Amino acid sequence: MPAIPEEFFLRADRFIPAYMTLGLTELRRRAAEAIELLRSCEVCPRDCRVNRLEDRYAVCKTGRDARVSSFCPHFGEEDCLRGWRGSGTIFFAWCNLRCVFCLGPDVQITTDQGMRRIEDLFLSAHREVTHGEGRIRFPEGIRVWTRGGHPAPVGKIFCHGYEGEVIVIRPRGHPILTVTPEHAVFAVNGGNPGVFKVPAGALTPDHYLVAARPELAKVGIRAIARVHYEGPVYNLEVDDRDHSYLANGLAVGNCQNFDISQLGEGRVVSPTDLARMMIFLQEQGCHNINFVTPEHVVPEILEALPMAVELGLRLPLVYNTSAYDSTHSLRLLDGIVDIYMPDFKFWDREMSRLYLKAPDYPEVARRVISEMHRQVGPLKFDEHGLARRGVLLRHLVMPGGIAGSREIFRWIAAEVSVDMYVNIMNQYRPAGRVGSDERYETINRRIHPHEFEETVRTARDAGLHRLDVRRPRSPHLQWIPA
């Protein structure tokens, strides 16, 4: 077994989740203070100041209670998080950088009259209402095939404008499927029995998708990529208890809300529900509880945490964020979160304005990452190679170096720590309007191998020596770090 340096080692039998050292009284006090932030919301740097206690909302589209799109053991994270039993991931709906759950316009929907593009279905319906930044149309006489192998009527078709990351799935024997990261897809995970809803962003090549031909069949995944997209996205609401439809012949979830065991997309959950999700994931054997896009729901997480502790929660907490967090939230999370996982996207304000619609992102990210490291320090592993406490920083390499990787790495080494554990990612692919809008000409290509290699060299030249390496393997086998 490769040795882990002593300064980055934390024995499993000596690990105690940070929140357990605070006690229930302090956890409840912090939860109450956090809930008060909702009265004139300053939970994230948008500082919208709406009264979310009255169920009002602004950018994050989340009122008094959190919305959860799905929760599941996730095998797509870094090896030190997913381990061999998965990271217990809770995907929160919406976010302060405008997340949605939909399909690209060219996705083919299986109807009782043949295959039709989802955009064409939307355009064929005439009665329309607006809802926030989106549009809803009410089709007549359209029936789609469900996962259960029977047609069901479509009640509504939704259309949103979207800019951000999408998941491009290349299934075997089916057309490419493009979906937003939190859209639910029906899948089977390796040798685990049963079909589950999995957010597209949590899929790995170890999953099998589900098709109806007319019987249910497993479909392998050739490849998965994350790409930038700007343009319209769509979704359906199907009037059927199965709450599914076939997109490019594959079963996906629709906009219908479900009970707690079948959440669907964006169901409002109570603190008790959220606590039970944590316990469910612990009972499934997950190595940690991983909150994804939690920036706008920190009060709701803190409200649920004491309930989860009383129910027996003892897993480390992972805070999986875009690094667009408020100082208020981080102060309340101090001594509660074990592993911070920020994503430093762009160094430059103008790049952030163009691609994130948040020009202050670089300043916020620097402040946030510094504070996270102050709280938990460099990432530490146990003897099984599992992360127990510290910061794991992600950075996606972009074409032409527009992310400012060199500046980011130099800043980390000089101002935070050369011991920062960094995952340098090479998954960028262009999509959507990137190919037709001159504003995005710079990123209208994949990164070249030499750009990724140069970025890794840049990190090492800056003095960073702890770079994540993904090792191909079965998710059910134990991983030991090099």
URURTA-V755415 format. One record per residue. N is the residue number from 1. RES is the residue in one small letter. PHI is phi in degrees with one decimal (none if undefined). OMEGA is omega in radians with two decimals (NA if undefined). BURIAL is 1 if it has 9 or more other C-alpha atoms within 8 Angstrom, else 0. Layout:
BEGIN
n | res | phi | omega | burial
N | RES | PHI | OMEGA | BURIAL
N | RES | PHI | OMEGA | BURIAL
END
This chain:
BEGIN
n | res | phi | omega | burial
1 | m | none | -3.14 | 0
2 | p | -60.7 | -3.10 | 0
3 | a | -77.8 | 3.02 | 0
4 | i | -99.3 | 3.13 | 1
5 | p | -51.5 | -3.03 | 0
6 | e | -56.1 | -3.08 | 0
7 | e | -70.6 | 3.13 | 0
8 | f | -115.5 | -3.05 | 1
9 | f | -116.0 | 3.09 | 1
10 | l | -140.7 | -3.07 | 1
11 | r | -59.8 | -3.10 | 1
12 | a | -59.0 | -3.08 | 0
13 | d | -76.5 | 3.09 | 0
14 | r | -107.0 | -3.12 | 0
15 | f | -81.2 | 3.02 | 0
16 | i | -127.5 | 3.12 | 0
17 | p | -53.0 | -3.05 | 1
18 | a | -55.3 | -3.07 | 1
19 | y | -65.7 | -3.13 | 1
20 | m | -71.9 | -3.13 | 0
21 | t | -81.3 | -3.11 | 0
22 | l | -82.5 | -3.09 | 1
23 | g | 88.9 | -3.06 | 0
24 | l | -64.8 | -3.12 | 0
25 | t | -61.3 | -3.14 | 0
26 | e | -68.8 | 3.10 | 0
27 | l | -60.9 | 3.14 | 1
28 | r | -68.9 | 3.11 | 1
29 | r | -63.2 | 3.13 | 0
30 | r | -65.6 | 3.11 | 1
31 | a | -61.5 | 3.13 | 1
32 | a | -63.7 | 3.11 | 1
33 | e | -65.1 | 3.14 | 0
34 | a | -65.2 | 3.14 | 1
35 | i | -61.5 | 3.12 | 1
36 | e | -64.0 | 3.09 | 0
37 | l | -62.5 | -3.12 | 1
38 | l | -73.2 | -3.06 | 1
39 | r | -64.6 | 3.00 | 1
40 | s | -138.4 | -2.72 | 1
41 | c | -60.0 | 3.01 | 1
42 | e | -129.8 | -3.06 | 1
43 | v | -71.0 | 3.08 | 1
44 | c | -129.8 | -3.07 | 1
45 | p | -67.5 | 3.08 | 1
46 | r | -65.5 | 3.13 | 0
47 | d | 47.2 | -3.09 | 0
48 | c | -66.6 | 3.08 | 1
49 | r | 60.3 | 2.98 | 0
50 | v | -84.7 | 3.14 | 1
51 | n | -89.3 | -3.13 | 1
52 | r | -72.2 | 3.05 | 1
53 | l | -63.9 | 3.07 | 1
54 | e | -94.7 | 3.11 | 0
55 | d | 66.0 | 3.01 | 1
56 | r | -90.5 | -3.14 | 1
57 | y | -155.4 | 3.10 | 1
58 | a | -132.5 | -3.01 | 0
59 | v | -58.7 | -3.04 | 1
60 | c | -77.4 | 3.11 | 1
61 | k | 55.4 | 3.14 | 0
62 | t | -124.2 | -3.11 | 1
63 | g | -90.2 | -3.05 | 1
64 | r | -66.0 | -3.07 | 1
65 | d | -112.9 | -3.14 | 1
66 | a | -71.1 | 2.97 | 1
67 | r | -112.3 | 3.14 | 1
68 | v | -117.8 | 3.12 | 1
69 | s | -84.4 | 3.08 | 1
70 | s | -171.8 | 3.04 | 1
71 | f | -146.2 | -3.03 | 1
72 | c | -169.1 | 2.92 | 1
73 | p | -66.2 | -3.01 | 1
74 | h | -114.2 | -3.11 | 1
75 | f | -107.8 | -3.12 | 1
76 | g | -101.0 | -3.14 | 0
77 | e | -81.2 | 3.09 | 1
78 | e | -58.8 | -3.08 | 0
79 | d | -54.2 | -3.08 | 1
80 | c | -71.7 | 3.07 | 1
81 | l | -102.0 | -3.08 | 1
82 | r | -76.3 | 3.12 | 1
83 | g | 52.0 | 3.14 | 1
84 | w | -118.6 | 3.09 | 1
85 | r | -123.5 | 3.05 | 1
86 | g | 94.1 | 3.02 | 1
87 | s | -91.4 | -3.07 | 1
88 | g | -77.0 | -2.92 | 1
89 | t | -93.6 | 3.03 | 1
90 | i | -116.2 | -3.10 | 1
91 | f | -92.9 | 3.10 | 1
92 | f | -86.0 | 3.14 | 1
93 | a | -73.8 | -3.11 | 1
94 | w | 57.7 | 3.06 | 1
95 | c | -173.9 | -3.11 | 1
96 | n | -84.0 | 2.96 | 1
97 | l | -116.5 | 2.92 | 0
98 | r | 67.3 | 3.05 | 1
99 | c | -88.6 | 3.02 | 1
100 | v | -137.6 | -3.04 | 1
101 | f | -130.2 | -3.01 | 1
102 | c | -153.4 | -3.12 | 1
103 | l | -112.7 | 3.06 | 1
104 | g | -68.3 | -3.02 | 1
105 | p | -65.2 | -3.06 | 1
106 | d | -91.5 | 3.12 | 0
107 | v | -63.0 | -3.11 | 1
108 | q | -91.5 | 3.14 | 1
109 | i | -102.6 | 3.13 | 1
110 | t | -82.9 | 3.12 | 1
111 | t | -108.1 | 3.11 | 1
112 | d | -75.3 | 3.08 | 1
113 | q | -118.5 | 3.11 | 0
114 | g | 107.8 | -3.11 | 0
115 | m | -81.3 | 3.11 | 0
116 | r | -140.3 | 3.09 | 1
117 | r | -62.7 | -3.11 | 1
118 | i | -64.6 | 3.08 | 1
119 | e | -64.8 | 3.12 | 1
120 | d | -65.8 | 3.07 | 0
121 | l | -61.6 | 3.13 | 1
122 | f | -62.6 | -3.09 | 1
123 | l | -68.2 | -3.12 | 0
124 | s | -76.5 | 3.09 | 0
125 | a | -91.6 | -2.98 | 1
126 | h | -105.1 | -3.12 | 0
127 | r | -72.7 | -3.01 | 0
128 | e | -137.4 | 2.95 | 1
129 | v | -129.4 | 3.05 | 0
130 | t | -98.7 | 3.13 | 0
131 | h | -142.7 | -3.07 | 0
132 | g | 62.1 | -3.13 | 0
133 | e | -94.6 | -3.08 | 0
134 | g | -118.7 | 3.11 | 1
135 | r | -126.1 | 3.11 | 1
136 | i | -126.4 | 3.04 | 1
137 | r | -119.1 | -3.03 | 1
138 | f | -117.0 | -3.08 | 1
139 | p | -74.4 | 3.08 | 1
140 | e | -124.7 | 3.04 | 0
141 | g | 76.8 | 3.11 | 0
142 | i | -96.6 | 3.10 | 1
143 | r | -123.6 | -3.13 | 1
144 | v | -121.5 | 3.10 | 1
145 | w | -80.3 | -3.12 | 1
146 | t | -100.9 | 3.07 | 1
147 | r | -59.8 | -3.13 | 1
148 | g | -75.1 | 3.06 | 0
149 | g | 85.7 | 3.10 | 1
150 | h | -139.6 | -3.13 | 0
151 | p | -79.0 | 3.11 | 1
152 | a | -142.5 | -3.11 | 1
153 | p | -71.6 | 3.07 | 1
154 | v | -93.0 | -3.13 | 1
155 | g | -87.1 | -3.10 | 1
156 | k | -146.4 | 2.99 | 1
157 | i | -127.1 | -3.05 | 1
158 | f | -108.1 | 3.06 | 1
159 | c | -136.0 | 3.09 | 1
160 | h | -128.7 | 2.84 | 1
161 | g | -81.6 | -3.05 | 1
162 | y | -144.7 | 2.96 | 1
163 | e | -140.1 | -3.13 | 1
164 | g | 157.3 | -3.07 | 1
165 | e | -82.3 | 2.98 | 1
166 | v | -125.7 | 3.13 | 1
167 | i | -102.9 | 3.11 | 1
168 | v | -105.6 | -3.07 | 1
169 | i | -104.4 | 3.09 | 1
170 | r | -108.6 | -3.14 | 1
171 | p | -79.6 | 3.07 | 1
172 | r | -78.6 | 3.07 | 0
173 | g | 79.8 | 3.13 | 0
174 | h | -134.0 | 3.08 | 0
175 | p | -64.5 | 3.09 | 0
176 | i | -59.7 | 3.14 | 1
177 | l | -113.6 | 3.13 | 1
178 | t | -110.6 | -3.07 | 1
179 | v | -140.1 | 3.02 | 1
180 | t | -73.1 | -2.93 | 1
181 | p | -58.3 | -3.05 | 1
182 | e | -101.6 | 3.09 | 1
183 | h | -68.3 | -3.07 | 1
184 | a | -76.8 | 3.09 | 1
185 | v | -123.7 | 3.10 | 1
186 | f | -76.3 | -3.06 | 1
187 | a | -153.2 | 3.03 | 1
188 | v | -117.2 | -3.09 | 1
189 | n | -103.0 | 3.03 | 1
190 | g | 52.0 | -3.10 | 0
191 | g | -86.3 | -3.14 | 0
192 | n | -73.6 | -3.13 | 0
193 | p | -72.8 | 3.05 | 0
194 | g | 94.7 | 3.11 | 0
195 | v | -103.7 | -3.10 | 0
196 | f | -128.3 | 2.98 | 0
197 | k | -83.7 | -3.11 | 1
198 | v | -126.7 | 3.03 | 1
199 | p | -59.0 | -3.10 | 1
200 | a | -54.0 | -3.14 | 1
201 | g | -67.9 | 3.14 | 0
202 | a | -99.7 | -3.14 | 1
203 | l | -69.2 | 3.03 | 1
204 | t | -133.1 | 3.07 | 1
205 | p | -61.4 | 3.08 | 1
206 | d | -77.3 | 3.11 | 1
207 | h | -81.3 | 2.93 | 1
208 | y | -117.6 | 3.04 | 1
209 | l | -81.7 | -3.05 | 1
210 | v | -117.8 | 3.09 | 1
211 | a | -125.6 | 3.07 | 1
212 | a | -116.9 | -3.00 | 1
213 | r | -136.0 | -0.11 | 0
214 | p | -81.0 | 3.10 | 0
215 | e | -86.4 | 3.13 | 0
216 | l | -63.4 | 3.12 | 1
217 | a | -139.5 | 3.09 | 0
218 | k | -86.5 | -3.12 | 1
219 | v | -121.8 | 3.13 | 1
220 | g | -71.7 | 3.13 | 1
221 | i | -110.1 | 3.12 | 1
222 | r | -78.4 | -3.09 | 1
223 | a | -162.1 | 3.08 | 0
224 | i | -134.7 | 3.11 | 1
225 | a | -133.8 | 3.04 | 1
226 | r | -111.4 | -3.07 | 1
227 | v | -134.2 | 3.07 | 1
228 | h | -84.3 | -3.13 | 1
229 | y | -144.8 | 2.96 | 1
230 | e | -135.0 | -3.14 | 1
231 | g | 156.0 | -3.13 | 1
232 | p | -76.1 | 3.01 | 1
233 | v | -131.8 | -2.95 | 1
234 | y | -136.8 | 3.02 | 1
235 | n | -156.4 | -3.13 | 1
236 | l | -117.7 | 2.89 | 1
237 | e | -114.4 | -3.05 | 1
238 | v | -102.3 | -3.10 | 1
239 | d | -84.5 | -3.12 | 1
240 | d | -158.9 | -3.07 | 0
241 | r | -66.7 | 3.10 | 0
242 | d | -74.6 | 3.08 | 0
243 | h | 51.9 | -3.13 | 1
244 | s | -145.7 | 2.95 | 1
245 | y | -154.5 | -3.09 | 1
246 | l | -103.1 | 3.10 | 1
247 | a | -115.3 | -3.00 | 1
248 | n | 53.1 | 3.10 | 1
249 | g | 79.7 | -3.09 | 1
250 | l | -115.8 | -3.06 | 1
251 | a | -76.9 | 3.08 | 1
252 | v | -131.0 | 3.11 | 1
253 | g | -82.7 | 3.12 | 1
254 | n | -110.8 | -3.05 | 1
255 | c | -86.0 | -3.10 | 1
256 | q | -72.1 | 3.05 | 1
257 | n | -81.3 | -3.12 | 1
258 | f | -126.2 | 3.03 | 1
259 | d | -73.6 | -2.96 | 0
260 | i | -63.3 | -3.12 | 0
261 | s | -84.8 | 3.14 | 0
262 | q | -138.8 | -2.90 | 0
263 | l | -67.7 | -3.04 | 1
264 | g | 69.7 | -2.99 | 1
265 | e | -117.1 | 2.98 | 1
266 | g | 74.0 | 3.06 | 1
267 | r | -77.5 | 3.03 | 1
268 | v | -68.7 | -3.11 | 0
269 | v | -122.5 | 3.09 | 1
270 | s | -80.2 | 3.05 | 0
271 | p | -57.2 | 3.12 | 1
272 | t | -64.4 | 3.09 | 1
273 | d | -58.8 | -3.11 | 1
274 | l | -63.6 | 3.09 | 1
275 | a | -62.7 | 3.14 | 1
276 | r | -66.7 | 3.07 | 1
277 | m | -61.1 | 3.13 | 1
278 | m | -59.5 | -3.13 | 1
279 | i | -66.4 | 3.10 | 1
280 | f | -58.1 | -3.13 | 0
281 | l | -66.3 | 3.05 | 1
282 | q | -62.1 | -3.14 | 1
283 | e | -66.6 | 3.09 | 0
284 | q | -76.8 | 3.11 | 0
285 | g | 93.3 | -3.12 | 0
286 | c | -61.0 | -3.07 | 1
287 | h | -84.1 | -3.09 | 1
288 | n | -160.7 | 2.99 | 1
289 | i | -107.6 | -2.96 | 1
290 | n | -115.7 | 3.14 | 1
291 | f | -87.4 | -3.09 | 1
292 | v | -103.1 | -3.01 | 1
293 | t | 48.8 | -3.08 | 1
294 | p | -94.1 | -2.95 | 1
295 | e | -52.5 | -3.03 | 1
296 | h | -92.0 | -3.09 | 1
297 | v | -126.7 | 3.09 | 1
298 | v | -56.4 | 3.12 | 1
299 | p | -59.3 | -3.12 | 1
300 | e | -67.9 | 3.08 | 1
301 | i | -64.2 | -3.14 | 1
302 | l | -65.4 | 3.10 | 1
303 | e | -67.3 | -3.10 | 1
304 | a | -82.8 | -3.01 | 1
305 | l | -59.6 | 3.12 | 1
306 | p | -58.8 | 3.10 | 1
307 | m | -64.5 | 3.13 | 1
308 | a | -64.9 | 3.11 | 1
309 | v | -61.9 | 3.11 | 1
310 | e | -63.7 | 3.10 | 0
311 | l | -83.8 | 3.05 | 0
312 | g | 113.8 | 3.14 | 0
313 | l | -63.4 | 3.12 | 1
314 | r | -140.6 | -3.12 | 0
315 | l | -91.1 | 3.03 | 1
316 | p | -65.9 | 3.13 | 1
317 | l | -100.6 | 3.09 | 1
318 | v | -110.1 | 3.14 | 1
319 | y | -107.6 | -2.96 | 1
320 | n | -101.1 | -2.84 | 1
321 | t | -133.9 | 3.03 | 1
322 | s | -78.1 | -3.06 | 1
323 | a | 75.0 | 3.06 | 1
324 | y | -104.6 | -3.03 | 1
325 | d | -117.2 | 3.12 | 1
326 | s | -93.5 | 3.08 | 1
327 | t | -65.6 | 3.10 | 0
328 | h | -59.8 | -3.10 | 0
329 | s | -64.9 | -3.11 | 1
330 | l | -64.3 | 3.10 | 1
331 | r | -61.5 | -3.14 | 0
332 | l | -72.3 | -3.13 | 0
333 | l | -86.8 | -3.12 | 0
334 | d | -60.2 | -3.11 | 0
335 | g | 85.1 | 3.13 | 1
336 | i | -115.9 | -3.14 | 1
337 | v | -80.5 | 3.10 | 1
338 | d | -94.1 | -3.06 | 1
339 | i | -127.6 | 3.01 | 1
340 | y | -94.8 | -3.14 | 1
341 | m | -129.3 | 3.14 | 1
342 | p | -81.8 | 3.09 | 1
343 | d | -114.5 | 3.12 | 1
344 | f | -86.9 | -2.97 | 1
345 | k | -86.8 | -3.07 | 0
346 | f | -137.4 | 3.08 | 1
347 | w | -87.8 | -2.97 | 1
348 | d | -93.9 | -3.13 | 1
349 | r | -62.3 | -3.08 | 1
350 | e | -70.7 | 3.04 | 0
351 | m | -62.8 | 3.13 | 1
352 | s | -67.5 | 3.10 | 1
353 | r | -63.7 | -3.08 | 1
354 | l | -71.7 | -2.98 | 0
355 | y | -98.5 | -3.10 | 0
356 | l | -116.1 | -3.04 | 1
357 | k | 57.5 | 3.13 | 0
358 | a | -144.8 | -3.07 | 0
359 | p | -62.2 | 3.14 | 1
360 | d | -85.5 | -3.07 | 1
361 | y | -53.8 | -3.08 | 1
362 | p | -59.1 | 3.14 | 1
363 | e | -63.9 | 3.13 | 0
364 | v | -63.6 | -3.10 | 1
365 | a | -60.9 | 3.13 | 1
366 | r | -62.6 | 3.13 | 0
367 | r | -63.2 | -3.09 | 0
368 | v | -65.9 | -3.08 | 1
369 | i | -65.4 | 3.08 | 1
370 | s | -60.7 | -3.13 | 1
371 | e | -67.1 | 3.11 | 1
372 | m | -60.0 | -3.14 | 1
373 | h | -67.4 | 3.08 | 1
374 | r | -60.0 | -3.08 | 0
375 | q | -73.0 | -2.96 | 0
376 | v | -121.1 | 3.07 | 1
377 | g | 74.3 | -3.13 | 1
378 | p | -69.1 | -3.08 | 1
379 | l | -67.0 | 3.11 | 1
380 | k | -119.1 | -3.11 | 1
381 | f | -114.4 | 2.98 | 1
382 | d | -94.3 | -3.07 | 1
383 | e | -68.1 | 3.11 | 1
384 | h | -95.5 | -3.13 | 0
385 | g | 84.9 | 3.14 | 1
386 | l | -90.3 | 3.07 | 1
387 | a | -67.5 | -3.12 | 1
388 | r | -117.4 | -3.13 | 1
389 | r | -159.4 | 3.08 | 1
390 | g | 130.9 | -3.12 | 1
391 | v | -107.7 | 3.00 | 1
392 | l | -116.7 | -3.07 | 1
393 | l | -97.6 | 3.06 | 1
394 | r | -107.2 | 3.05 | 1
395 | h | -150.6 | -3.14 | 1
396 | l | -94.7 | 3.11 | 1
397 | v | -74.3 | -3.13 | 1
398 | m | -113.7 | 3.13 | 1
399 | p | -58.5 | 3.06 | 1
400 | g | 67.8 | 3.12 | 0
401 | g | 69.2 | -3.04 | 1
402 | i | -69.9 | 3.10 | 1
403 | a | -71.5 | -3.11 | 1
404 | g | 76.8 | -3.06 | 1
405 | s | -56.9 | -3.11 | 1
406 | r | -59.4 | -3.13 | 1
407 | e | -65.6 | 3.14 | 0
408 | i | -61.3 | -3.09 | 1
409 | f | -66.9 | 3.11 | 1
410 | r | -64.1 | 3.12 | 1
411 | w | -64.5 | 3.13 | 1
412 | i | -57.8 | -3.08 | 1
413 | a | -64.7 | -3.05 | 1
414 | a | -83.1 | -2.98 | 0
415 | e | -107.7 | -3.12 | 0
416 | v | -114.7 | 3.12 | 1
417 | s | -171.5 | 3.03 | 1
418 | v | -70.9 | 3.12 | 1
419 | d | -89.5 | 3.11 | 1
420 | m | -59.2 | 3.08 | 1
421 | y | -86.2 | -2.98 | 1
422 | v | -125.2 | 2.99 | 1
423 | n | -104.3 | 3.08 | 1
424 | i | -91.2 | -2.98 | 1
425 | m | -105.0 | -3.07 | 0
426 | n | -119.3 | -2.99 | 0
427 | q | -84.5 | -3.02 | 1
428 | y | -61.7 | 3.01 | 1
429 | r | -139.2 | 3.11 | 1
430 | p | -77.5 | 3.10 | 1
431 | a | -162.3 | 3.05 | 1
432 | g | 62.4 | -3.07 | 1
433 | r | -77.0 | -3.14 | 1
434 | v | -56.0 | -3.10 | 1
435 | g | -81.5 | -3.06 | 1
436 | s | -123.3 | -3.12 | 0
437 | d | -109.8 | -3.07 | 0
438 | e | -63.1 | 3.09 | 0
439 | r | -62.6 | -3.04 | 0
440 | y | -109.5 | -3.11 | 1
441 | e | -57.9 | -3.09 | 1
442 | t | -60.6 | -3.07 | 0
443 | i | -105.4 | -3.13 | 1
444 | n | -85.1 | 3.06 | 1
445 | r | -167.9 | 3.00 | 0
446 | r | -75.1 | 3.04 | 1
447 | i | -75.8 | 3.08 | 1
448 | h | -82.5 | 3.11 | 0
449 | p | -52.8 | -3.10 | 0
450 | h | -67.8 | 3.10 | 0
451 | e | -68.8 | 3.10 | 1
452 | f | -66.1 | -3.14 | 1
453 | e | -61.3 | 3.13 | 0
454 | e | -65.9 | 3.11 | 0
455 | t | -64.4 | 3.10 | 1
456 | v | -63.7 | 3.10 | 1
457 | r | -61.7 | 3.12 | 0
458 | t | -61.0 | 3.11 | 1
459 | a | -62.8 | -3.14 | 1
460 | r | -67.8 | 3.12 | 1
461 | d | -63.5 | 3.11 | 0
462 | a | -72.7 | 3.14 | 1
463 | g | 107.4 | 3.12 | 0
464 | l | -77.4 | -3.02 | 1
465 | h | -122.9 | -3.12 | 1
466 | r | -113.1 | -3.11 | 0
467 | l | -107.6 | -3.09 | 1
468 | d | -70.1 | 3.06 | 1
469 | v | -127.1 | 3.12 | 0
470 | r | -83.8 | 3.14 | 0
471 | r | -105.5 | 3.11 | 0
472 | p | -60.2 | -3.11 | 0
473 | r | -172.3 | 3.01 | 0
474 | s | -74.0 | 3.13 | 0
475 | p | -68.7 | -3.10 | 1
476 | h | -92.8 | 3.13 | 0
477 | l | -99.4 | 3.14 | 0
478 | q | -65.7 | -3.12 | 0
479 | w | -111.7 | 3.08 | 1
480 | i | -117.2 | -3.08 | 1
481 | p | -70.6 | 3.07 | 0
482 | a | -76.6 | NA | 0
END
